[in-house]
Amino acid sequence: MGFLGVLTLILIVTTLVGHFSARIGIPAVIGQLVIGVVLGPAVLNWVQPSHFIHIFSEIGVIILMFMAGIESDLQLLKKYLKPSVIVAILGVIVPIASTMLVGRAFGISGKENIFIAVIFAATSVSISVAVLKELNVLKGKAGATILGAAMVDDVLAVIILSIMVSVMGTTTGGASNNLVLTFVEQIIYFIAIYFVVRFIAPYLARIGEKLFMPVGVTLVSVILCFGMAYVADLIGLSSVVGAFFAGIAVSQTTAKTEVDRHIEPIGYAIFIPVFFVSIGLNMTLSGIRQDLLLIVVLTVVATLSKLIGAGLGAYASKFDLKTSYLVGAGMVSRGEMALIIAQIGYQAKLLSTDYYSAIVTAIILTTLIAPFLIKSAIPKELEITG
């Protein structure tokens, strides 16, 4: 099937499923994730992961996190920075310890067991952002804490992954990455974010307003988004980190409302549905029978360890039980972040073929469970407060 046919099929099915999901009261994201499983190799095998799907999904998650940044309250993020760090740290330690115990119980040892634990320490906030945005709770203290914690979690995951690949992995390109240089680059990047927010974004917004084009401000903002995402990816961070902070930068300018109004239809009409479907496409049924028990145990432990670990971090930060549960639920999704880490580890010989399919299946199942947990954590009468 040609790429236009594949895109048409994905958009038709995700539109219908999103509509009926909303009618029965479940987040549309869940239906789109399931559609990826159904259309992909796991069930119908009509759509396979491809370069085209990968590119569209990358753009989709970047736009999604860019919009999350635009809609975030910078003062609220600063206010809940300390709870975010605590949530992120406990949300990494508890899953790593729990998953390593599971690995030992199934006879997985050494560096492979450690690496599997690192995979499930990751968080993919993009799924949570979509659900929180759909349920109108992204701008509350729980949303700010989840976003902040996910950014810290992302940095921690990158650091641990870099160390493991450099120290224990098998590199194919000669010398391993210079960790010190990587960390210095990342520190410089986060320092540069201040100047982007304070000076560069407002300057670019003024340039955009002077362009003789109907969407000049939006175009300049998208250039800033993709540019920051590219640089983040270049220095070993996730591209979503750059996109999120680009959104934060735009949110501090007078162009905020206009850019948000223009970028949202582009994202939700084309790219974001492809991103959610692409996660489901990674699931296959090969080897599922012999690894069924491992998949079930990993899925349960991965879900509960993140929920409990991140939730404890929120509770230790003086959040009430309901908000702590919501924060924990918002950190459960592993999504594309864990899939990327698994792929990198597989290429570096840190993860064997014996367990690769089981790990990917558990990641996707955990990602499917996450929106249900978030939905259950949000009472209808919840007041959105800062």
C-alpha positions, 0 to 999 in steps of 0.5 A, spaced: 500 500 500 502 506 498 504 511 503 498 516 501 493 510 502 496 508 508 495 515 511 488 515 508 487 509 512 490 511 518 486 518 518 479 515 517 480 509 522 483 514 527 477 519 526 472 514 527 475 511 533 476 517 536 469 519 535 466 513 538 471 513 544 469 520 546 462 518 545 463 512 550 467 516 555 474 514 554 480 518 551 481 518 544 488 516 545 486 509 547 482 508 541 488 510 536 493 506 540 489 500 539 488 501 532 495 501 531 495 494 534 489 492 530 492 495 523 499 492 524 503 486 524 500 483 531 493 482 528 491 484 521 498 486 518 495 491 513 500 497 515 507 495 517 512 500 521 516 504 515 520 510 514 514 514 512 510 512 519 517 514 523 517 521 520 510 522 521 510 520 528 516 524 530 513 530 527 507 528 531 510 527 538 514 534 537 508 538 535 504 535 541 510 537 546 510 544 543 503 545 544 504 542 551 509 547 552 505 553 549 499 551 554 504 550 560 504 556 565 512 557 566 510 560 573 507 553 575 512 549 572 517 553 577 513 553 583 513 545 582 520 544 580 522 541 587 516 536 587 517 534 580 525 532 581 522 528 587 517 524 583 522 523 577 527 520 582 523 516 586 519 514 579 526 511 576 529 508 583 522 504 584 521 501 577 529 499 576 529 496 583 522 492 582 524 490 574 531 487 576 527 483 581 523 480 576 529 479 571 532 475 577 526 471 578 526 469 570 533 467 570 535 474 567 542 476 570 548 481 569 548 487 564 542 485 561 537 485 567 540 492 569 538 494 562 531 491 562 530 495 568 533 502 565 528 501 559 522 501 564 525 506 568 523 511 562 517 515 562 513 517 555 510 524 557 507 525 550 501 520 551 499 523 558 500 530 555 494 528 550 490 525 555 491 530 560 489 535 555 483 532 552 480 532 560 482 539 561 487 538 567 494 539 563 494 546 566 493 544 574 499 542 579 498 535 577 499 537 570 505 541 571 508 536 576 508 531 571 511 535 565 517 537 570 518 530 572 518 527 565 523 532 563 527 530 569 526 523 568 528 524 561 535 527 563 536 521 568 534 516 563 539 519 557 545 519 562 544 512 565 543 509 558 549 513 555 553 510 561 551 503 560 552 503 552 559 507 553 561 502 559 558 495 557 555 496 550 558 494 544 559 500 539 559 499 532 563 506 530 569 505 534 570 510 540 564 510 545 561 517 546 565 522 550 560 522 556 563 528 559 562 532 553 555 530 552 554 532 559 557 539 558 553 540 552 546 538 555 548 543 561 550 548 556 543 547 552 539 548 558 542 554 560 541 556 553 534 555 554 533 561 558 536 566 553 531 563 548 525 564 553 528 571 555 530 574 548 530 570 542 523 568 542 520 575 543 525 577 538 523 572 533 515 573 534 517 580 532 520 578 526 514 574 524 509 579 525 513 583 520 513 578 515 508 579 509 505 572 510 498 570 513 502 565 518 508 569 519 509 568 526 507 561 526 512 559 521 517 562 525 515 559 531 515 552 528 522 553 526 524 555 533 520 548 535 524 544 530 530 547 531 530 546 538 528 539 537 534 538 533 539 540 537 536 537 543 537 530 539 544 532 537 546 532 544 543 526 546 537 528 549 530 527 546 527 531 541 521 532 545 525 536 550 527 541 545 520 542 543 517 542 549 521 548 551 520 551 545 513 551 546 515 554 553 519 560 550 513 561 545 508 562 551 512 568 554 510 572 547 504 576 545 504 570 539 502 565 544 494 565 542 495 565 535 501 560 534 496 555 538 490 556 534 494 555 528 498 549 530 493 545 533 489 543 527 495 541 523 498 536 529 491 533 530 489 533 523 495 529 520 501 528 525 499 526 532 494 520 530 500 517 526 504 518 532 499 514 536 498 509 531 505 508 530 506 505 537 501 500 536 505 498 530 511 496 534 507 490 537 507 483 534 505 476 536 511 472 535 514 469 541 508 471 545 506 464 547 513 462 550 514 469 554 507 470 556 508 469 563 514 474 563 510 479 559 504 479 564 509 480 570 513 485 567 507 489 565 504 489 572 510 490 575 512 496 570 505 499 571 505 499 579 512 501 580 511 507 576 505 509 579 507 507 586 514 510 585 512 517 582 506 517 587 510 516 593 514 522 590 508 527 590 505 524 596 512 526 600 511 533 596 505 534 600 500 533 595 494 529 597 492 522 595 488 524 589 493 528 586 499 523 588 495 518 584 494 522 578 501 524 578 503 517 579 498 515 573 501 520 569 508 517 569 506 510 568 506 511 560 513 508 557 511 509 549 516 511 544 521 513 550 522 506 552 522 503 545 527 508 543 532 505 549 530 498 547 532 499 540 539 502 542 540 497 547 539 491 542 544 495 537 549 495 543 548 488 545 545 490 551 539 486 550 538 479 547 533 477 541 531 472 546 527 478 550 526 483 545 519 481 543 517 480 550 520 487 552 517 491 546 510 487 548 510 489 555 512 497 553 506 497 549 501 494 554 503 499 559 502 504 554 495 502 553 494 501 560 496 508 562 490 513 559 485 508 563 489 510 569 489 517 568 482 517 566 480 513 573 484 518 577 480 524 575 474 525 578 469 529 574 468 535 579 476 536 579 477 543 580 483 546 576 487 550 580 494 553 580 
